[in-house]
Amino acid sequence: MLIRKATLDDLEQLEALIVSNSKQWIEKNIYQWHEPCDIKELRKEITKECVFVMMDKFRMIGTFSIEPSEQTYPIQIDQSYHLYRIIVNPFYQSKNVEDLVFKHVRKKYGKRNPVLLDCWAGNEHIFDFYRHHQCNYMGDFPEKDYKISIFQVGNIHYDK
């Protein structure tokens, strides 16, 4: 399995993967996004080189994005990164492909800056998923009309 930066050639496949997974999550009452895939925003993120794809030979099996954090959480950590939109094709979900995401993040950012994740507070599925992958729960914080749970990728040793 290979993790590489997404290119604009991946855009259609990425959109299909994100939309299909989002529909499946909604069917299971797992809500994470207001809009599953804004194609213009996805194109912009690919151009900024913050979208990654997981490949099994020539088949795209997942995606995730990571970029310098622009949000100001109540617990904002200077020069942190935001890991988001972790999606794996359902066929591969029982094969621990998600472990590759966290292994990649720990390796690439392990000697740099903290990596934060979030989800809607009360989203037990994603909460359990983050905890299973050794992410440290930082707390629930108010947003506009809801709360978000913030996590930090654990088991990273930062050189400061």
C-alpha positions in Angstrom: 0.0 0.0 0.0 1.2 3.5 -0.9 0.4 6.9 0.5 1.0 9.8 -1.9 -0.1 13.4 -2.4 -3.3 13.7 -4.4 -3.1 15.3 -7.9 -5.9 17.0 -9.9 -6.1 13.8 -11.9 -7.5 12.1 -8.7 -10.3 14.7 -8.3 -13.1 12.6 -9.7 -12.2 9.4 -7.8 -11.8 11.4 -4.6 -15.2 13.1 -5.0 -16.8 9.7 -5.6 -15.1 8.1 -2.6 -16.0 11.0 -0.3 -19.6 11.2 -1.4 -20.2 7.4 -1.3 -18.7 7.1 2.2 -20.6 10.1 3.4 -23.9 8.6 2.3 -23.0 5.3 4.1 -22.2 7.3 7.3 -25.5 9.1 7.2 -27.4 5.8 6.7 -25.7 4.7 10.0 -26.6 8.0 11.7 -23.0 9.1 11.7 -23.0 12.8 10.9 -19.7 14.7 10.5 -20.1 17.2 7.6 -22.8 19.6 6.5 -21.8 19.0 2.9 -19.8 15.9 2.1 -17.8 17.2 -0.8 -17.3 20.7 -2.1 -15.5 20.0 -5.3 -14.1 23.6 -5.6 -12.7 23.4 -2.1 -11.3 19.9 -2.8 -9.6 21.2 -5.9 -8.1 24.0 -3.9 -6.8 21.7 -1.2 -5.2 19.4 -3.8 -3.5 22.4 -5.3 -2.2 23.4 -1.9 -0.8 19.8 -1.6 -2.7 18.9 1.7 -4.7 16.0 0.3 -3.3 12.5 0.4 -4.5 9.3 -1.2 -4.0 5.7 -0.1 -3.5 3.4 -3.1 -3.6 -0.4 -3.3 -1.7 -0.9 -6.6 -3.9 1.2 -9.0 -7.0 1.4 -6.8 -7.7 4.4 -4.5 -8.7 3.0 -1.2 -8.8 6.1 1.0 -7.9 9.7 1.6 -7.0 12.1 4.3 -6.0 15.7 4.5 -3.6 17.6 6.7 -2.6 21.2 6.7 -1.3 23.9 9.1 -4.1 24.7 11.5 -5.8 28.0 10.8 -8.6 27.4 13.4 -8.3 29.0 16.8 -9.6 26.4 19.2 -9.7 27.3 22.8 -6.7 25.0 23.2 -4.9 26.1 20.1 -1.3 24.9 20.0 1.1 27.2 18.1 2.2 25.8 14.7 -0.1 22.8 14.9 -1.5 20.8 12.0 -5.1 19.8 11.4 -5.7 16.2 10.3 -9.2 15.8 8.7 -11.4 14.0 6.3 -10.0 10.5 6.9 -12.0 8.2 4.6 -11.4 4.6 3.7 -13.3 2.5 1.2 -15.6 0.3 3.3 -14.2 -2.9 1.7 -10.8 -2.0 3.3 -12.0 -0.7 6.6 -11.6 -4.1 8.3 -8.1 -4.4 7.1 -6.6 -1.7 9.4 -5.8 0.7 6.5 -6.6 3.5 8.9 -3.5 2.5 10.9 -1.4 3.6 7.8 -2.8 7.2 8.1 -1.7 7.5 11.7 1.6 5.8 11.1 2.2 8.3 8.2 1.3 11.3 10.3 3.4 10.2 13.2 6.4 9.6 10.9 6.0 12.8 8.9 5.1 15.2 11.7 6.5 13.3 14.6 9.5 15.6 15.0 7.7 18.8 14.1 4.4 20.1 15.4 1.3 18.9 17.2 -1.4 17.3 15.1 -5.0 18.1 16.0 -8.3 16.4 14.9 -11.9 17.2 15.6 -15.4 15.8 15.3 -18.8 16.8 16.3 -19.2 16.3 20.1 -21.4 13.3 20.6 -20.2 11.5 17.5 -19.3 8.3 19.4 -18.2 6.4 16.3 -15.5 8.9 15.4 -14.6 9.5 19.1 -14.0 5.8 19.5 -12.0 5.7 16.2 -9.7 8.5 17.4 -9.2 6.9 20.8 -8.5 3.5 19.2 -5.7 5.2 17.2 -4.1 6.6 20.4 -5.4 10.2 19.9 -5.6 12.1 23.2 -9.0 13.7 23.9 -8.5 17.4 24.7 -12.1 18.3 25.5 -15.4 19.5 24.0 -15.6 23.1 22.9 -18.5 25.3 21.7 -18.8 26.3 18.0 -21.6 28.4 16.4 -24.6 26.2 17.3 -22.9 22.9 18.4 -19.8 21.6 20.2 -16.7 19.9 18.8 -14.5 17.4 20.4 -10.8 18.0 19.9 -8.1 15.4 19.9 -4.3 15.4 19.5 -2.5 12.6 17.7 -0.7 10.7 20.5 2.7 9.0 20.8 4.5 11.8 19.0 7.7 13.2 20.5 8.2 16.8 19.5 11.6 18.4 19.2 11.2 21.9 20.5 
